[in-house]
Amino acid sequence: MLQFAQKYMNTNIIMVNIPLRYDLAMNSQINLEIQDFNNKLSKRAKLFSHVDLVETNFNRKYFTKHGLHLNNVGKELANVIAAIKLNTQKRKVIIMCIYRAPSGNFECFLSKLEIILNCLHKHNIKFIICGDININYL
């Protein structure tokens, strides 16, 4: 990862960490290795201004009974969100495009959006939101 980030210094890189395996015990060797890898990835991503890390910290309640796959609520949380970070000499801004399916759970969508907006606000990042959130007011 370090060599890749150094080689492409003029390219914005977005990395995604590894989700835990809820079909295994939290102290299983695999989950311990996942946590170790994610910690290393997070530390290394912070070394570069052009590298951003998306964290996949889904709660157990968003997985099926056996714990390996997302349930319907978990899938709803994984709505389509695409974003690009623009760095200019005068400002940094994130343009975020959001899509919510018309049949999706609106409360779940709002909860996820709130988490994202709080994160952006905490880091004092300016952002623009656009997209189709399928709210029927009629």
KOLVEX-943236 format. One record per residue (C-alpha): residue number from 0; residue in one letter; x negated, y, z. Coordinates in steps of 0.05 Angstrom, whole numbers, plus 5000, padded with zeros to 4 digits. Each point is the difference from the previous one (the first is absolute). Layout:
N
<pt n="NUM" res="A" u="X" v="Y" w="Z"/>
...
// end
This chain:
138
<pt n="0" res="M" u="5000" v="5000" w="5000"/>
<pt n="1" res="L" u="4943" v="5048" w="5017"/>
<pt n="2" res="Q" u="4966" v="4989" w="4933"/>
<pt n="3" res="F" u="5067" v="5008" w="4963"/>
<pt n="4" res="A" u="5016" v="5065" w="5036"/>
<pt n="5" res="Q" u="4930" v="5027" w="4987"/>
<pt n="6" res="K" u="5002" v="4981" w="4927"/>
<pt n="7" res="Y" u="5067" v="5036" w="4988"/>
<pt n="8" res="M" u="4990" v="5064" w="5040"/>
<pt n="9" res="N" u="5040" v="5040" w="4949"/>
<pt n="10" res="T" u="5061" v="4955" w="5004"/>
<pt n="11" res="N" u="5053" v="4999" w="5054"/>
<pt n="12" res="I" u="5004" v="4930" w="5029"/>
<pt n="13" res="I" u="5060" v="4972" w="5039"/>
<pt n="14" res="M" u="4989" v="4936" w="5039"/>
<pt n="15" res="V" u="5051" v="4957" w="5036"/>
<pt n="16" res="N" u="4983" v="4961" w="5063"/>
<pt n="17" res="I" u="5022" v="4928" w="5012"/>
<pt n="18" res="P" u="5065" v="4986" w="5037"/>
<pt n="19" res="L" u="5000" v="4953" w="5059"/>
<pt n="20" res="R" u="5026" v="4929" w="4993"/>
<pt n="21" res="Y" u="5061" v="4994" w="5044"/>
<pt n="22" res="D" u="5007" v="4926" w="4985"/>
<pt n="23" res="L" u="4937" v="4992" w="5043"/>
<pt n="24" res="A" u="4985" v="5019" w="5072"/>
<pt n="25" res="M" u="4972" v="5071" w="5009"/>
<pt n="26" res="N" u="4936" v="4971" w="5029"/>
<pt n="27" res="S" u="4991" v="4949" w="4944"/>
<pt n="28" res="Q" u="4933" v="5001" w="4965"/>
<pt n="29" res="I" u="5032" v="5026" w="4935"/>
<pt n="30" res="N" u="5035" v="5058" w="5035"/>
<pt n="31" res="L" u="4937" v="5018" w="5039"/>
<pt n="32" res="E" u="4961" v="5001" w="4934"/>
<pt n="33" res="I" u="5054" v="5043" w="4968"/>
<pt n="34" res="Q" u="4996" v="5050" w="5058"/>
<pt n="35" res="D" u="4924" v="5001" w="4996"/>
<pt n="36" res="F" u="5002" v="5011" w="4925"/>
<pt n="37" res="N" u="5052" v="5056" w="5005"/>
<pt n="38" res="N" u="4959" v="5035" w="5054"/>
<pt n="39" res="K" u="4937" v="4998" w="4956"/>
<pt n="40" res="L" u="5040" v="5023" w="4939"/>
<pt n="41" res="S" u="5028" v="5059" w="5039"/>
<pt n="42" res="K" u="4932" v="5021" w="5025"/>
<pt n="43" res="R" u="4969" v="4996" w="4931"/>
<pt n="44" res="A" u="5058" v="5036" w="4966"/>
<pt n="45" res="K" u="4989" v="5059" w="5048"/>
<pt n="46" res="L" u="4929" v="5009" w="4973"/>
<pt n="47" res="F" u="5026" v="5025" w="4933"/>
<pt n="48" res="S" u="5044" v="5060" w="4986"/>
<pt n="49" res="H" u="5025" v="4968" w="4935"/>
<pt n="50" res="V" u="5023" v="4935" w="5034"/>
<pt n="51" res="D" u="5068" v="4994" w="5033"/>
<pt n="52" res="L" u="5026" v="4939" w="5038"/>
<pt n="53" res="V" u="5072" v="4977" w="5001"/>
<pt n="54" res="E" u="5014" v="4960" w="5062"/>
<pt n="55" res="T" u="5050" v="4942" w="4997"/>
<pt n="56" res="N" u="5020" v="4998" w="5073"/>
<pt n="57" res="F" u="5067" v="4966" w="4994"/>
<pt n="58" res="N" u="5034" v="4978" w="5064"/>
<pt n="59" res="R" u="5017" v="4926" w="5010"/>
<pt n="60" res="K" u="5075" v="5016" w="4995"/>
<pt n="61" res="Y" u="4991" v="5016" w="4926"/>
<pt n="62" res="F" u="4980" v="4928" w="4983"/>
<pt n="63" res="T" u="5040" v="4937" w="4987"/>
<pt n="64" res="K" u="5009" v="4948" w="5055"/>
<pt n="65" res="H" u="4936" v="4962" w="4981"/>
<pt n="66" res="G" u="4962" v="5066" w="4999"/>
<pt n="67" res="L" u="4964" v="4997" w="4934"/>
<pt n="68" res="H" u="5046" v="5041" w="4954"/>
<pt n="69" res="L" u="5037" v="5066" w="5008"/>
<pt n="70" res="N" u="5074" v="4995" w="5016"/>
<pt n="71" res="N" u="5051" v="5046" w="4967"/>
<pt n="72" res="V" u="4987" v="5057" w="5049"/>
<pt n="73" res="G" u="4925" v="4992" w="4990"/>
<pt n="74" res="K" u="5009" v="5003" w="4925"/>
<pt n="75" res="E" u="5041" v="5063" w="5009"/>
<pt n="76" res="L" u="4942" v="5030" w="5039"/>
<pt n="77" res="A" u="4955" v="4985" w="4942"/>
<pt n="78" res="N" u="5038" v="5049" w="4956"/>
<pt n="79" res="V" u="4964" v="5025" w="4939"/>
<pt n="80" res="I" u="4957" v="5059" w="5020"/>
<pt n="81" res="A" u="4946" v="5026" w="4954"/>
<pt n="82" res="A" u="4955" v="5057" w="5019"/>
<pt n="83" res="I" u="4941" v="5038" w="4973"/>
<pt n="84" res="K" u="4952" v="5044" w="5039"/>
<pt n="85" res="L" u="4978" v="5063" w="4964"/>
<pt n="86" res="N" u="4937" v="5035" w="5023"/>
<pt n="87" res="T" u="4986" v="5069" w="4972"/>
<pt n="88" res="Q" u="4952" v="5053" w="5024"/>
<pt n="89" res="K" u="5057" v="5038" w="5033"/>
<pt n="90" res="R" u="5044" v="4945" w="5029"/>
<pt n="91" res="K" u="5015" v="4927" w="5010"/>
<pt n="92" res="V" u="5070" v="4974" w="4986"/>
<pt n="93" res="I" u="5033" v="4933" w="4994"/>
<pt n="94" res="I" u="5055" v="4990" w="4949"/>
<pt n="95" res="M" u="5045" v="4942" w="5021"/>
<pt n="96" res="C" u="5052" v="4968" w="4956"/>
<pt n="97" res="I" u="5052" v="4958" w="5036"/>
<pt n="98" res="Y" u="5053" v="4951" w="4976"/>
<pt n="99" res="R" u="5054" v="4969" w="5043"/>
<pt n="100" res="A" u="5047" v="4948" w="4970"/>
<pt n="101" res="P" u="5074" v="5020" w="5003"/>
<pt n="102" res="S" u="5015" v="4936" w="5039"/>
<pt n="103" res="G" u="4943" v="5011" w="5050"/>
<pt n="104" res="N" u="5008" v="5014" w="5074"/>
<pt n="105" res="F" u="5000" v="5076" w="5007"/>
<pt n="106" res="E" u="4982" v="5000" w="5074"/>
<pt n="107" res="C" u="4940" v="4956" w="4986"/>
<pt n="108" res="F" u="4979" v="5045" w="4943"/>
<pt n="109" res="L" u="5005" v="5062" w="5045"/>
<pt n="110" res="S" u="4960" v="4966" w="5054"/>
<pt n="111" res="K" u="4943" v="4983" w="4952"/>
<pt n="112" res="L" u="5001" v="5069" w="4969"/>
<pt n="113" res="E" u="4996" v="5031" w="5070"/>
<pt n="114" res="I" u="4938" v="4959" w="5015"/>
<pt n="115" res="I" u="4966" v="5023" w="4936"/>
<pt n="116" res="L" u="5018" v="5073" w="5011"/>
<pt n="117" res="N" u="4977" v="4999" w="5072"/>
<pt n="118" res="C" u="4933" v="4971" w="4977"/>
<pt n="119" res="L" u="4992" v="5053" w="4947"/>
<pt n="120" res="H" u="5020" v="5055" w="5049"/>
<pt n="121" res="K" u="4952" v="4974" w="5054"/>
<pt n="122" res="H" u="4942" v="5006" w="4952"/>
<pt n="123" res="N" u="5024" v="5069" w="4977"/>
<pt n="124" res="I" u="5007" v="4978" w="4927"/>
<pt n="125" res="K" u="5043" v="5039" w="4952"/>
<pt n="126" res="F" u="5046" v="4956" w="4959"/>
<pt n="127" res="I" u="5053" v="5000" w="4947"/>
<pt n="128" res="I" u="5055" v="4948" w="4999"/>
<pt n="129" res="C" u="5039" v="4982" w="4938"/>
<pt n="130" res="G" u="5038" v="4939" w="4976"/>
<pt n="131" res="D" u="5067" v="4965" w="5002"/>
<pt n="132" res="I" u="5026" v="4982" w="5069"/>
<pt n="133" res="N" u="5070" v="4981" w="4976"/>
<pt n="134" res="I" u="5045" v="5036" w="5050"/>
<pt n="135" res="N" u="5072" v="5002" w="4978"/>
<pt n="136" res="Y" u="5035" v="5060" w="5031"/>
<pt n="137" res="L" u="5066" v="4989" w="4962"/>
// end
